[in-house]
Structures are given as structure tokens and as C-alpha cells.
Amino acid sequence: MWQTKTTDYSLRGVPWKDGKGDVMREVADACKKHGLKIGLYCSPADKNFHCWANPRENFKLTGDRDAYFRAYREQVRELCTNYGDAILFIFDGYCDPFAPNVTDANGKRIGSGEYEKKIVALVRSLQPGPTHRVSDVNA
């Protein structure tokens, strides 16, 4: 819902506001105008990048997790740097290809939490305010 540079599958690719619309910008500006802090939600599962964990198949990983992680990390960076200070970041764990419960095609758990730790560290480095909280909706 913002002008991400990581994919054309974003608001840049829709006719709304001639592909220049940015819902996040509008929400961030409205929050600032009214003296409110913003909270951000970002889902790691992305079927457009063909990378997700299928809950119907024991959270089997689909796609190239490492390749997608580079793009996802950049999306989180964009959110952390383009819209001002946020007081909350929520990462939806449903179908999350980076979650500890992700399995391979044989059902063996391959998730370790390393990706989540890297994302939390990135958010904290870019948004170091003491009141910031990083949350996973499945936690």
C-alpha cells in the first residue's frame, strides 16, 4: 500500500492516482496532522514473490526464501524510513516463510528464527525510539 521500489506489484501498478498514490503516506500525514503516532502492519507472506509457508501442508515452504528475504528486508526498510517514527510494528505470522515453524517438502522443520531476528534488528536500528515495540500477531 505504498510506493515500494521492490516490485511492480504495488500501488505503482494500479490506476488509482495514476499509479502515484501512497496510502501509507496519506495515513502517516494524517497521523502527524492530528498529533498521533503511527503503527505499521507488514505481512511477510507474499504470493506475488511466490514465497510463503502453506498452513494446509504443515507450513511447507514455497519459493526461494533467501531471494525473497532481500526484497522483504528492503520493504521493511522503506516503511521504517519513509513515514516517520512509528510506535508499533506488527508482522503477521500467517503463512510467514521466515517463521520458525516452516518446513521443507519432507515435513522437516527448517525455520530457525534467524530471519525474524534480522528483521527485528533492522527495525530497531532504523526506529530506535525507546517506546517502539515489534510484535508478531502469532506470538
N, C-alpha and C positions, 0 to 999 in steps of 0.2 A: 504494500500500500504506500510505497514511496518510490522515488526515482533512483532505484538501485542501478549500479553500473555492472552488476554481476550477471545479469540475464536480460533478455528482451521480454521475458515473460513477467512483466511488471506493468505499472501504470504508464510506462513509456509506450507500451504496445496497444493501448486502448484509445478509442476516440474521445473519451471524456477530457475536456480542456485541451484538445488537440495533442494528447499524449504528454502534456506537460503538467498534469495535475499531481499533487502530492498530498495525500490525506494526512500523513504524519506531520508535514509542515503546517497544515491548517490546524490540526489538533494542538501541536506544540505552541503555535502562535496564540491560539485561543486560551490555552492554559496560562501562558505568560501574561496576556492581557488582563486576565482575571485573578492574577496572583496565585495560581495553582501550580503545583509540581506535577510533572507528567510521570506516568508509569507505562512501561513498554511490555508488550507481549510479542514473542517471536517463536514460531514453531520450527523445530529443526527438521521435521519430516518434509520432504519435498518430492512429490511425484513428477514434477516437471524436470528435475535433475535426475529422476529415476533412482532416487536413493531414499530408502525408508525401511523400517522393520515391520514385517507383516504380523499383526497380532493373531491372525487366524492360522498362522503356521509357526507357532512357537517363537514369534518375533524374529523370523528368519530375515537376514539382511538381503536387500535387493539393491544392486548398484555398487558403484565404486565409492566407498565411504571416504577414503583419503582424498580423492579428487574433489568430491563434493564438500568436504570439510574446508578446503581452501576458499571456496566460494561462500560458504556459510559464515566462516570467520570474517570475511570482508563485509558481509551483510550486517553482522553484529557490530563491526567497527563503524559502518555508516550510521547505524542507529545511535551509537554512543557518541558520535562526534558531530552529527548534523542537526540535532534537535535540542541541544541544551542539556542541562542537568536533569536526570531522571531519579526518582526516589525508589523505583521498583522495576526489576526486570523479571518477567515470567517467561520461562521456557517450557513449552508444552512437551511432556514426555511421551505422548501417544504416538506410536509409530516412529519414535526417535531412533535414527540409525546410529547415534553415538551413545546410546544408553548402555548401562552395564548388563542388561538382560538380553542384548542382541545375540542371535545365534547364527551359525553357518548353515549350509544346506543339510548337514547331518544332524542338526539339533544341538551341536556343541556350543556352549557359551563362549563368545569371542569378545564380548564387551568387558571393558576393564575400568571404565570411569575416567580414562586418560583424556578423552575428548572433552568431557564435561569440565574437568579441572582446568583445561586450557581455555575454555570459553569463560568460565568464572574469573580466571586470572586476567583475561583480556578486558572484561567488563570492569573489574576493579582497577585495572591500570588506567583505563580511559575515563572512568567515572569514580574517582577515589573518595568522594564525599563520605563522611562517617555515617550518614543516615541511610545510605544505599543498601538495599537488600536484593540479593539474587535468589530467585525461587524457581523450583520445578513443580509444576502442578501435580505431579505424581508423587512428590515427596511426602 
